[in-house]
């Protein structure tokens, strides 16, 4: 195993997901505050998203990355980038699905309430 390349590659699965969730953080906080009545509820879920993103991506990278000393560094870097993007994609898709299910449920309740209020 090429230790220096392993340590250098470790930066991508850690910082890639951190950048993605940091990009989503402002709007995610606003949306989650609409659903979480508890103090600190939105912050808890955002921190959970950070952990999910980093841990999931690291697990992918550690399981399927190339670290052998005989591997071409560009092949290993390509694999690392692929795994990082797959991890970030899966995490964002998971978060978006969970948030959207709550949004659609809330919209459904509002539509029912509006229809009941409009009925004679």
Buried (B, 14 or more C-beta within 10 A) or exposed (E): EBEEBBEBBBEBBBBBBBEBBEEBBEEBBEBBEEBBEEEEEBBEBBEEBBEBBBBBBBEBBEEEBBBEEEBEEEEBBEBBBBBBBBBBEBBBEBBEEEBEEBBEEEEEEEEEEEEEEEEE
